[in-house]
Amino acid sequence: MTPLPKQVNTVAELDELLSRPSPALVELMRRLQGDLLVLGAGGKIGPSLCRMAYRAIEAAGVAKQVIAVARSPLPELAREGITTLTCDLLDPEAVARLPRAANVVFMAGRKFGSTGNEPLTWAANVIVPCHVARVFTGSRVAVFSTGCVYPLLPAESGGATEQTPPEPVGEYAQSCLGRERVFDYYSQAVGERVVQVRLNYAIDLRYGVLHDLASRVWAGEPVDVTTAWVNVIWQGDACDWALRALELAASPSRTLNITGPQMLSVRELAGELGRRLGREVTFAGRENGLAYLSDARQAVKLFGPPAVPLARMLAWTAHWLRMGGPSLGKPTHFETQDGRF
């Protein structure tokens, strides 16, 4: 593979890194039969995943479409050769008109702004999955979910495994479990092949836990350490693993944690970013010993370790902040423990 750069200087360079497919993904695209439909492709992760799939298909030399579906047009993906469609996934008739692809990545959902507009959150996270699941019963479906469906755990637990019973806190996390249960039902009732991808936390230099921490350190703001531990994974690795998980889709449905293999101290991450940024770090809050932590051993066993190590993510993040790289302005709220987003 192409060596990782020491620093990332432009959005174009960032987009290339985020969509760089692994050799294993290229091989998967040679094996996988049928087109790929990405639902909810307009979010933070969707464009990277679509580009990665398209690049993997081109590298594999196979005839296969990537079809990106979002509520609004995606002209940047269309210019790159990816087929794009607009669809209101809350409209069951519109969903029924979508092309029947053999492979579906379901990324649609609602998180931020959930508190205060809970009915829309439940509609987006439960009714939309119902419309989709009953239409694509013959497809393999990788469903993006969240580690927030697990209970808050102490670091010494090692994190939630795929066998840890869900215990969602707050209506956002409850609705995410509802999304999973809808796909579970169709998997059990009609044999739909499903893999539930529980992700936390993806790192893009424009947002993510490291961006949140670095932004506070750079601005001289205190870092809240109430939630003292996190898992992180480079967004490119998360996309690569989620696409490769399509081959794991099964009936009954399967669950896979996708995150980095390390449990990381927020205090130590902030300190290292402060060192790289030349800023003094201050802290607020009191560590309560609990966090959303996931055990990624199963994914690492299946796919190998992430291609981008933590040290490189820290170096890239610090450089991005120092040079004034753009931000999406979407904090993760990783420190939130009461389920209010």
C-alpha positions, -999 to 999 in steps of 0.1 A, spaced: 0 0 0 10 37 -4 29 49 27 10 71 51 21 108 48 37 126 78 11 153 76 -21 162 57 -23 197 43 -55 199 22 -91 186 21 -82 168 -11 -54 150 6 -76 142 35 -104 128 12 -79 107 -6 -66 92 27 -102 86 40 -112 67 9 -80 47 3 -91 10 1 -71 -18 15 -59 -47 -7 -83 -69 12 -112 -47 3 -102 -48 -34 -101 -86 -32 -136 -86 -16 -150 -65 -45 -137 -92 -69 -156 -118 -49 -188 -99 -40 -216 -103 -65 -238 -74 -74 -240 -36 -70 -236 -16 -38 -264 7 -26 -254 32 2 -284 46 20 -278 78 39 -247 86 19 -248 124 27 -237 122 63 -202 127 78 -189 92 68 -210 84 37 -190 102 11 -157 86 22 -173 51 22 -188 56 -13 -155 68 -27 -136 39 -10 -160 14 -25 -158 30 -59 -119 30 -58 -119 -6 -47 -141 -17 -75 -120 2 -100 -88 -14 -86 -105 -48 -88 -113 -43 -124 -149 -56 -120 -182 -42 -134 -201 -30 -104 -220 1 -95 -218 22 -63 -252 40 -59 -252 67 -33 -286 77 -19 -293 108 2 -321 132 9 -302 160 -10 -281 158 -42 -245 147 -39 -229 166 -69 -193 160 -56 -198 122 -57 -216 124 -91 -186 143 -106 -164 114 -95 -184 88 -114 -205 75 -85 -242 71 -93 -263 93 -70 -300 93 -62 -322 115 -40 -348 98 -18 -368 107 13 -364 74 32 -394 83 54 -415 78 22 -422 41 18 -432 45 -18 -399 63 -26 -380 36 -9 -398 9 -29 -387 26 -61 -350 23 -53 -329 -1 -73 -326 -36 -58 -289 -39 -51 -274 -72 -39 -254 -53 -13 -267 -24 9 -249 -3 35 -275 14 57 -261 47 71 -292 68 76 -300 80 111 -303 110 134 -283 118 165 -275 155 171 -306 175 180 -324 144 192 -332 160 226 -362 182 221 -373 165 189 -376 129 200 -404 120 176 -383 128 146 -354 108 160 -375 77 165 -390 81 130 -355 84 114 -340 56 135 -369 31 135 -395 39 109 -369 44 81 -352 10 89 -386 -6 87 -392 8 52 -358 -3 40 -357 -38 57 -389 -49 41 -378 -38 6 -343 -53 6 -351 -87 20 -329 -104 -7 -298 -82 -1 -268 -84 22 -272 -54 46 -245 -38 67 -263 -16 92 -244 13 109 -252 14 146 -234 28 176 -215 16 207 -240 38 227 -264 9 227 -241 -7 253 -241 2 290 -215 26 303 -186 5 316 -154 9 336 -121 7 317 -111 -24 337 -140 -43 320 -121 -44 287 -151 -28 270 -184 -43 257 -181 -74 235 -207 -83 209 -222 -106 235 -227 -78 261 -265 -72 265 -276 -37 253 -285 -12 279 -291 21 261 -292 54 280 -316 80 267 -339 82 237 -312 85 210 -295 53 221 -328 36 226 -339 45 191 -306 31 178 -313 -2 194 -348 0 179 -331 3 144 -311 -28 151 -342 -47 163 -361 -39 131 -334 -54 110 -331 -83 135 -368 -90 130 -365 -91 92 -334 -112 94 -353 -138 116 -387 -136 98 -376 -137 62 -340 -146 62 -326 -111 54 -288 -113 57 -277 -85 82 -246 -74 100 -250 -47 127 -219 -25 128 -215 -8 162 -191 20 156 -173 44 181 -156 68 175 -145 76 139 -117 101 134 -117 126 106 -94 156 110 -124 179 106 -143 162 135 -141 134 160 -128 129 195 -93 139 187 -105 170 168 -127 179 198 -98 176 223 -73 194 201 -97 222 194 -102 228 232 -65 226 239 -57 250 210 -83 275 222 -71 273 258 -103 258 270 -104 231 297 -109 195 287 -138 177 304 -125 144 319 -158 131 333 -157 105 306 -121 95 311 -117 68 284 -125 64 247 -120 41 217 -111 57 184 -105 45 149 -95 63 117 -126 69 96 -109 52 66 -103 21 86 -140 22 98 -152 24 62 -129 -4 51 -140 -27 79 -177 -19 74 -176 -27 37 -157 -59 44 -183 -68 69 -209 -72 41 -194 -106 36 -204 -115 72 -240 -106 68 -261 -135 80 -295 -147 91 -300 -145 121 -282 -112 121 -246 -108 133 -231 -80 154 -196 -65 150 -179 -39 170 -158 -15 149 -134 7 168 -98 9 177 -83 -19 198 -70 4 226 -89 20 255 -74 55 256 -71 79 285 -87 113 276 -63 130 300 -33 114 282 -47 121 248 -52 158 257 -17 160 272 -1 146 241 -20 170 218 -10 198 241 26 188 237 23 187 199 4 220 198 27 238 223 -3 246 245 -8 241 283 -36 217 290 -62 223 317 -89 199 328 -125 202 342 -149 177 357 -142 146 378 -135 112 363 -163 88 373 -147 57 358 -174 50 332 -174 54 295 -188 39 262 -161 14 255 -162 -14 230 -140 -45 226 -128 -47 190 -109 -80 192 -134 -98 169 -130 -72 142 -92 -72 146 -92 -110 143 -112 -108 111 -95 -78 94 -62 -73 111 -51 -41 130 -62 -7 117 -40 7 90 -36 41 107 -21 40 142 -30 63 170 4 82 168 -3 91 132 -38 103 140 -24 125 168 3 140 145 -22 147 117 -47 162 141 -22 186 157 -9 197 123 -44 203 110 -52 225 139 -20 244 137 -24 252 100 -61 263 105 -76 233 87 -114 234 84 -138 219 109 -173 205 103 -184 222 135 -200 189 147 -186 180 182 -190 143 191 -202 150 227 -182 119 236 -183 132 272 -221 129 274 -233 101 297 -270 110 302 -280 102 266 -290 137 257 -276 147 223 
